[in-house]
Amino acid sequence: MTMKTLLITIGVLSPLAGAQVTIFIENPGFEAQAVAPGCFALFQPQGWDPHDPMMILDGGSDVLGGLHPESGPYFPEAPEGLHVALVFLAGDVGVGEAGLSQTLGESLMPDHRYELTVEVGDIASGTGPPPCDTAGFFNLDGFPGYRVELWAGDTLVLRDDNTLASVLDDGLFATSVTSADIGDAHDGLDQALEIRLINLNQPGTGLEPGIEVDFDDVRLTRTALNACAADFDGNGEVNLGDFGVFGAAFGSAIGDANYNADADFDGSGEVNLGDFGVFGSEFGRTDCP
């Protein structure tokens, strides 16, 4: 399988300071509903909702579903697991976009970098093996375009608007990665995050109608941009527990030639009261959680 990777950077990215957190996405690899090898099936993927602003999804010629590429002509394999999601729009070409969306159980936070990664596929034509060789044949050549988005309520956070189209070809997946730093004045703060995976439904030609986009392995992370150094135990909060852990490290290092480097809080090469003073200042920061 050929995989291509594109990194799309939105805005000016700051140096990272905190631990990366993976945000939970239900059924991110579209493995919840099994499909026979080399076959496709029509259904709404578990955990995902239709994105259908023009109301074109009809369960017939404009559909959502899943595909198991193994042993089939469509892709050599799925980028992750066995299955991928499909958004097939053959009945209302050019009428409007459609796809999948999922509202997550987390809201947009300030002072974090968000990174959304999605595998995007340009399916190849062909007829599946038995029992899927009687399911009909469609010309899947060409590509209708895609868009991958992250929203916070009604506010757009991230967008990849068909940037991989120039490198995708029939039978290939490519990786879209979009990143943005969120400040403390973003319009979407405290609003629920939503991921959208969209087939743009751009008209093709008779030879290359471009009617399907496939998606797989959806990942979303956030990383604190201004992590608090006084979070000495690394649990994401600054509290008396951190003071206790630092105090123990500090006490064991004083007068010890093999000092505990963690207690050398100011990076001077030795542990002394200067470290305790710097730690105390960090511990008292009002912007730490």
C-alpha positions as semicolon CSV with decimal commas, in nm:
position;residue;x (nm);y (nm);z (nm)
1;M;0,000;0,000;0,000
2;T;0,121;0,347;-0,083
3;M;0,073;0,604;0,190
4;K;0,139;0,974;0,157
5;T;0,146;1,226;0,439
6;L;0,063;1,594;0,428
7;L;0,111;1,824;0,725
8;I;-0,115;2,127;0,713
9;T;-0,033;2,395;0,969
10;I;-0,295;2,655;1,054
11;G;-0,172;2,970;1,223
12;V;0,157;3,018;1,405
13;L;0,244;2,721;1,622
14;S;0,416;2,777;1,955
15;P;0,664;2,544;2,127
16;L;0,488;2,269;2,316
17;A;0,525;2,241;2,691
18;G;0,274;1,984;2,811
19;A;0,188;1,618;2,769
20;Q;-0,017;1,516;2,468
21;V;-0,370;1,396;2,544
22;T;-0,564;1,175;2,302
23;I;-0,929;1,280;2,286
24;F;-1,178;0,994;2,278
25;I;-1,353;0,931;1,946
26;E;-1,609;0,651;1,921
27;N;-1,536;0,403;1,643
28;P;-1,244;0,604;1,500
29;G;-1,131;0,323;1,268
30;F;-1,482;0,213;1,161
31;E;-1,436;-0,139;1,293
32;A;-1,764;-0,161;1,489
33;Q;-1,965;-0,310;1,201
34;A;-1,808;-0,607;1,021
35;V;-1,811;-0,632;0,642
36;A;-1,699;-0,940;0,445
37;P;-1,352;-0,917;0,283
38;G;-1,364;-0,742;-0,053
39;C;-1,718;-0,621;0,012
40;F;-1,898;-0,301;0,102
41;A;-2,217;-0,253;0,302
42;L;-2,454;0,039;0,349
43;F;-2,513;0,163;0,703
44;Q;-2,455;0,457;0,934
45;P;-2,123;0,389;1,108
46;Q;-2,161;0,343;1,483
47;G;-2,089;0,660;1,679
48;W;-2,116;0,882;1,371
49;D;-2,404;1,098;1,246
50;P;-2,484;1,196;0,888
51;H;-2,357;1,534;0,776
52;D;-2,616;1,620;0,513
53;P;-2,688;1,994;0,481
54;M;-2,860;1,951;0,142
55;M;-3,060;1,642;0,250
56;I;-2,930;1,424;-0,033
57;L;-2,853;1,103;0,158
58;D;-3,133;0,871;0,046
59;G;-3,013;0,517;0,127
60;G;-2,999;0,436;-0,245
61;S;-2,765;0,626;-0,475
62;D;-2,635;0,864;-0,207
63;V;-2,525;0,662;0,094
64;L;-2,294;0,606;0,387
65;G;-2,139;0,272;0,470
66;G;-1,834;0,060;0,529
67;L;-1,579;-0,122;0,315
68;H;-1,347;-0,415;0,388
69;P;-1,068;-0,367;0,129
70;E;-0,890;-0,700;0,191
71;S;-0,910;-0,931;-0,114
72;G;-1,086;-0,661;-0,313
73;P;-0,981;-0,428;-0,593
74;Y;-1,051;-0,103;-0,411
75;F;-0,742;-0,053;-0,191
76;P;-0,457;-0,293;-0,106
77;E;-0,564;-0,273;0,260
78;A;-0,715;-0,044;0,518
79;P;-0,468;0,205;0,671
80;E;-0,574;0,083;1,018
81;G;-0,764;-0,231;1,111
82;L;-0,980;-0,404;0,850
83;H;-1,248;-0,151;0,757
84;V;-1,291;0,203;0,628
85;A;-1,593;0,432;0,604
86;L;-1,738;0,527;0,266
87;V;-1,937;0,829;0,151
88;F;-2,087;0,742;-0,189
89;L;-2,270;1,018;-0,379
90;A;-2,384;0,909;-0,726
91;G;-2,742;1,033;-0,744
92;D;-2,717;1,406;-0,682
93;V;-2,379;1,491;-0,827
94;G;-2,286;1,854;-0,772
95;V;-2,590;1,927;-0,557
96;G;-2,400;1,960;-0,231
97;E;-2,164;1,797;0,015
98;A;-2,240;1,510;0,252
99;G;-2,052;1,290;0,493
100;L;-2,008;1,197;0,858
101;S;-1,989;1,392;1,181
102;Q;-1,932;1,312;1,547
103;T;-1,980;1,541;1,845
104;L;-1,723;1,457;2,111
105;G;-1,750;1,456;2,488
106;E;-1,495;1,733;2,528
107;S;-1,505;2,110;2,480
108;L;-1,246;2,340;2,326
109;M;-0,985;2,451;2,581
110;P;-0,763;2,760;2,569
111;D;-0,383;2,747;2,555
112;H;-0,376;2,411;2,377
113;R;-0,262;2,283;2,040
114;Y;-0,521;2,065;1,867
115;E;-0,414;1,821;1,598
116;L;-0,659;1,625;1,382
117;T;-0,531;1,332;1,173
118;V;-0,745;1,144;0,920
119;E;-0,668;0,890;0,650
120;V;-0,840;0,992;0,325
121;G;-0,894;0,743;0,042
122;D;-0,948;0,765;-0,334
123;I;-1,112;0,431;-0,418
124;A;-1,029;0,231;-0,732
125;S;-1,289;0,066;-0,955
126;G;-1,348;-0,306;-0,960
127;T;-1,581;-0,589;-0,866
128;G;-1,539;-0,765;-0,534
129;P;-1,491;-1,140;-0,488
130;P;-1,786;-1,375;-0,417
131;P;-2,031;-1,316;-0,259
132;C;-1,983;-0,950;-0,347
133;D;-1,936;-1,001;-0,722
134;T;-2,312;-0,977;-0,769
135;A;-2,352;-0,654;-0,578
136;G;-2,322;-0,446;-0,895
137;F;-2,039;-0,247;-1,045
138;F;-1,978;0,127;-1,037
139;N;-1,716;0,333;-1,212
140;L;-1,525;0,468;-0,914
141;D;-1,247;0,636;-1,112
142;G;-1,173;0,999;-1,033
143;F;-1,214;1,185;-0,705
144;P;-1,499;1,416;-0,593
145;G;-1,291;1,604;-0,335
146;Y;-1,302;1,598;0,044
147;R;-1,293;1,820;0,347
148;V;-1,193;1,734;0,704
149;E;-1,297;1,972;0,980
150;L;-1,295;2,027;1,354
151;W;-1,565;2,255;1,498
152;A;-1,633;2,391;1,845
153;G;-2,004;2,463;1,850
154;D;-2,063;2,689;1,549
155;T;-1,698;2,796;1,527
156;L;-1,449;2,637;1,288
157;V;-1,126;2,527;1,458
158;L;-0,942;2,327;1,188
159;R;-1,000;2,259;0,819
160;D;-0,827;2,061;0,545
161;D;-1,010;2,162;0,228
162;N;-0,918;1,898;-0,031
163;T;-0,543;1,963;-0,004
164;L;-0,452;1,600;-0,077
165;A;-0,643;1,588;-0,406
166;S;-0,330;1,657;-0,610
167;V;-0,140;1,360;-0,463
168;L;-0,421;1,108;-0,433
169;D;-0,482;0,855;-0,708
170;D;-0,720;0,562;-0,755
171;G;-0,651;0,295;-0,492
172;L;-0,453;0,521;-0,257
173;F;-0,497;0,654;0,095
174;A;-0,310;0,964;0,214
175;T;-0,278;1,121;0,558
176;S;-0,418;1,462;0,641
177;V;-0,284;1,635;0,954
178;T;-0,415;1,976;1,060
179;S;-0,295;2,168;1,365
180;A;-0,381;2,496;1,536
181;D;-0,294;2,672;1,861
182;I;-0,597;2,796;2,056
183;G;-0,560;3,114;2,260
184;D;-0,771;3,243;2,545
185;A;-0,994;3,458;2,320
186;H;-1,109;3,193;2,068
187;D;-1,480;3,216;1,984
188;G;-1,527;2,841;2,031
189;L;-1,399;2,810;2,387
190;D;-1,605;2,580;2,611
191;Q;-1,811;2,461;2,312
192;A;-1,839;2,089;2,229
193;L;-1,593;1,962;1,969
194;E;-1,726;1,809;1,648
195;I;-1,539;1,624;1,371
196;R;-1,669;1,629;1,013
197;L;-1,556;1,400;0,728
198;I;-1,701;1,528;0,402
199;N;-1,736;1,420;0,040
200;L;-1,743;1,750;-0,155
201;N;-1,946;1,589;-0,436
202;Q;-1,769;1,783;-0,709
203;P;-1,881;1,681;-1,062
204;G;-1,641;1,458;-1,254
205;T;-1,650;1,331;-1,612
206;G;-1,806;1,033;-1,789
207;L;-1,478;0,845;-1,770
208;E;-1,392;0,959;-1,417
209;P;-1,717;1,040;-1,236
210;G;-1,553;1,067;-0,893
211;I;-1,839;0,961;-0,667
212;E;-1,682;0,818;-0,349
213;V;-1,446;0,925;-0,070
214;D;-1,328;0,685;0,201
215;F;-1,204;0,767;0,553
216;D;-1,017;0,578;0,824
217;D;-0,820;0,608;1,149
218;V;-0,948;0,941;1,282
219;R;-0,730;1,083;1,563
220;L;-0,752;1,402;1,767
221;T;-0,502;1,520;2,029
222;R;-0,452;1,827;2,242
223;T;-0,130;1,945;2,404
224;A;-0,095;2,219;2,663
225;L;0,111;2,510;2,533
226;N;0,194;2,660;2,871
227;A;0,222;2,366;3,106
228;C;0,292;2,450;3,469
229;A;0,635;2,339;3,582
230;A;0,505;2,301;3,938
231;D;0,295;2,002;3,826
232;F;0,577;1,793;3,967
233;D;0,385;1,464;3,973
234;G;0,258;1,515;3,615
235;N;-0,111;1,459;3,686
236;G;-0,227;1,775;3,511
237;E;-0,300;1,970;3,829
238;V;-0,091;2,179;4,066
239;N;-0,177;2,101;4,427
240;L;-0,021;2,005;4,760
241;G;0,065;1,664;4,619
242;D;0,321;1,830;4,392
243;F;0,466;2,021;4,687
244;G;0,507;1,695;4,876
245;V;0,676;1,512;4,589
246;F;0,913;1,802;4,523
247;G;0,989;1,837;4,894
248;A;1,085;1,470;4,917
249;A;1,313;1,499;4,613
250;F;1,464;1,820;4,750
251;G;1,525;1,671;5,092
252;S;1,697;1,363;4,957
253;A;1,925;1,571;4,734
254;I;2,058;1,830;4,980
255;G;2,422;1,753;5,058
256;D;2,429;1,452;4,826
257;A;2,697;1,457;4,559
258;N;2,471;1,236;4,345
259;Y;2,188;1,484;4,371
260;N;1,839;1,417;4,236
261;A;1,832;1,608;3,907
262;D;1,454;1,648;3,931
263;A;1,504;1,862;4,241
264;D;1,744;2,091;4,054
265;F;1,445;2,304;3,964
266;D;1,640;2,605;3,838
267;G;1,883;2,394;3,633
268;S;2,190;2,532;3,807
269;G;2,361;2,195;3,847
270;E;2,312;2,176;4,221
271;V;2,024;2,152;4,464
272;N;1,993;2,440;4,709
273;L;1,742;2,686;4,848
274;G;1,733;2,861;4,510
275;D;1,548;2,561;4,367
276;F;1,296;2,573;4,648
277;G;1,237;2,942;4,579
278;V;1,180;2,893;4,207
279;F;0,948;2,600;4,271
280;G;0,751;2,811;4,518
281;S;0,706;3,084;4,259
282;E;0,580;2,835;3,999
283;F;0,354;2,673;4,256
284;G;0,191;3,009;4,325
285;R;0,109;3,089;3,961
286;T;-0,256;3,187;3,925
287;D;-0,282;3,058;3,567
288;C;-0,209;2,696;3,662
289;P;-0,500;2,453;3,696
